[in-house]
Amino acid sequence: MMLRAIQRDGQSRGASATKIIILGDLIDRGPRSRDMIEMVRRFDEGTSGVVTLRGNHEELLVRSAAGSDAAQRIWLRNGGAATLLSFGLHPDRLRGLSAPERARRITQAVGTPNLEWIGALPTHFISGDYFFCHAGIKPGLDLNKQRTRDLLWIRDEFLQSEVEHGAIVVHGHAETDEPEFRHNRINIDTAAYRTGRLTAIGLEGPERWILSVEQK
């Protein structure tokens, strides 16, 4: 639905190159995580017009498949079970197993090609005056020196900051009822998994506009 909305919007604005930037967290938000991974991967690998960024949920999956016991426990409690079900692996089959054995079964279910693609996803993207990432940045730290953990996980320190960041940060991760516009950041996470409403923002020079689709 959103891809069609973006296509229609682009056609209505005349001939121009459109780059779609996906801010991460493709998985763990319902029964179709596998479909999301496979669809976005096709787009990402098939055209230079799509940039897919890594979210903290993708990070947890990759670390779980690499054998991290801590990541496995956090991931399975926060949507990972639904993702495994979408790949045909019931999470009950992981009970009582060692972390390496859980990792082996996760890798077998999700598939090495998918895991390698997810693991190679960038954490940020810069275009003009905008810096795109999943969660946000460490205020006061140069944009070129940001840490992966902050880009994927940061919340209050970034959300409450009023300092200029050197670019306007476009992010998700922090659920909000409506897109949030601040002088130093834009939040477009309208919790689609819960509200049924997926939001995108169009940016061209100083112009900004919102695209929204709802599942009924």
N, C-alpha and C positions, 0 to 999 in steps of 0.2 A: 504493500500500500504506500509506504513512504517513498520507495524508489519511483513508483509511478507518479506520485505527487511532485517529486523533484524533477522528473522528466518533463511533466506538464509545465511546471514553473519555468524551467529553462527554455522551453519552446516559446513561452509567452514573452520572454525577455529578449528574443532575437538571438542571432548567431553569436555565441561566445563559448569559450571552453569552460566547462564546469568540473570542479574537483570536489568529490564527496569525501568528507573526513568522518570516519566512524570512531567514536570516543571510547570504545571498549565495553566490557561486560556484555558480551554476546551470549553468555551461558548462565546457567544456574537460576534462571527466572521463569521456569515452566517446563512443560514436557517436550518442547521442540528445540532444545539446545543443539542437538545434532544437525537438524535442518538449518539452523542459523549458521553454525560453523561452516557447513558445506556450501551454503549459498554465498556467504560473504567471501569465503576463500576463493570461489570461482570468480567472483567479481574482482577481488583483490589481485589475483594472479593473471586475470585476463585483460586488464586495462590499467593504464597509468593514471586514469582519472579517479581512482579510488585509493585512499590511504586509510588503512585500518590500524588503530592504535590498541595497545594492550591495556586491559583493565585489571583491577586487583583480583577479580575472579579468574581471569585467564592465568594470572600469575600463580594463584593457588593450585590450579589444575596442573600446570607445568611442574611446579615444585612437588606436588603429590605424586606425579608420574615419575619424578626423579628419586623418590624414596624418602621424602621428608615426612616423618611421623607427625610433627606439629602441623604442617600444612594439610596433611590428610585429614586430621581431626577437625581443624577449622573449616576446611572446604566441605566435608560431608555434612557438617551442621548448618552450613550456609548456602544450600542450593546444590551442592555437588551430587547429592543423592539423586536429584531429579535429572541432572545431566547424565549420570551413569545409566539411569533407566532409559533415557532416550537412545543410548548406545546398546541397549539390550543387556546390561549388567545390573542385577538387583544388588543394592548396597548390602543386603543381609549376607551376601556371599563373601564379604570382606571381614565379617566379624571373626575375631579371634586370630586373625592372621598377623604375621609380622609386617612391619612397614615395607621391607623389600618385596614381600609377596603381594601385598596390596598394590604396590607400584607396578609390579609385573602385570597384574590383572587389569589395572586401570589402563596401562599402555596397550595391552592387547585389545581392550574394548574400544578405546578412542582411536587407536591407530597411530603408528609412528609418523606418517605423513602429516596428519592433522596436528600432532604435538610439535613437530618440527616447525610447521607454519606458525602456530601460535607462539612458540618460543622465540621466533625471529621477529615478531611484530615490534615496531618501534614504540617508544613510550611517549613521544611528543612529535609535533610537527609545527613548523613556523611558516607563516605566509603573510608577508606585508607587516602590518601592525598587530597581527594576532598570533598568539601562542596557544596551540591546541594540546590538551592532555586529558587524561581521565579524571583525576581528582583535583589537581591544583599544583602549586609550587610553594617552595619555602620562601617566604617574604624576606627581602634583603639579600638574597643570594642570586648571583648572576644567572641569567637564564641558561647559559651554556654550561653551568656547573651544578645543575639540579640533580638530586639523587633519585634513583629509581623508586625507592620507598615512598618519598614524598609525592612524586608524580602519580603514584598509584593509590596512595592511602591517606594523604593529609586531609584534615578537615578544619577544625576550629581555628587554628593559627592562621591558615590561609583565608578562610571564609570571613573572619572578623577583621582582617587586615585592611587598612585604608591607604597603605603606601602604594606608590606607582611601581609597577613591575618591569617597566621597559617595553611592555607590550600588553595588550588586553588579553587576558587568559580566558579561553573558551573551554569549559569543562562540564563534567557530569558529576556522578558519585554522590552528591548531596541532594537528596530528593526534595523537590519543591512543588507546590501546587501549580505555579505559573513560572514561565521562564523569568529568570532574575537578571536584571541589568544593573551593574554597578559601574563606577567610573574606571575600575581596574580589572573587572572580570564579568563574564556572562555565564550563567548556569542554565543549561537546557535539560536537566534531568527531571522529567515530570513523571517518573515512576511508572513507565508503561506496563510493567508486569503486574502492577496493582491497580492502576487507574484505567488501563486500556488506551491511554493517550500517549502517543509517541511524538516528540517535538524535534524539529530541526531548525536551524537558523541559516538564512542566506546572508552572505556578506559580499559586498562589492564596493570597494572604496569606502566612502563614509556611509553608504546605504546599508541598512539592516532590515531584514524582514523575517517573520516567523512562518514556518510551515508546520501544520499539526494534523495528524490523522488519528482517528479513534476506531477501536474495535468494538463493534456493537453486537 
